[in-house]
Amino acid sequence: MREHLKDFDRLQHILAAIERIERYTSGKSYQDLVADDMMYYAVVKNIEIIGEAANMLTSDFVDLHSETPWKMVRGMRNYIVHEYFQIDDEVVWDVVENNLSELKDQVSRYLRETDWNEWGQTNDNG
């Protein structure tokens, strides 16, 4: 059984990973990403962290915030972990360019708008 109280920390981990990716890729292009092994693997690792933290959210939290495509977020982590040697660079860049900004906005809003004292009083039903 997952504890509601840990949802806060997991969302913080997602937000921190997104912010690291933003720092690493600021002013960079797809060509920069694939040319720089260190940046590439730092980005991939942080996408993995995002997916792992999303996977550990309580089902109650995920159900309550269904506008976020949690299944896709978790799926990207699984893709990276299980296909680590065959990751499509263009998929990674697409995530960076087209998905992280919206996820960051949503997670930031959840962190602000959730009454964490109340949320932490119960355990996950799922």
Helices and strands as residue ranges (DSSP letters): H 5-25, H 30-35, H 37-55, H 59-64, H 70-82, H 89-98, H 100-113, H 116-119
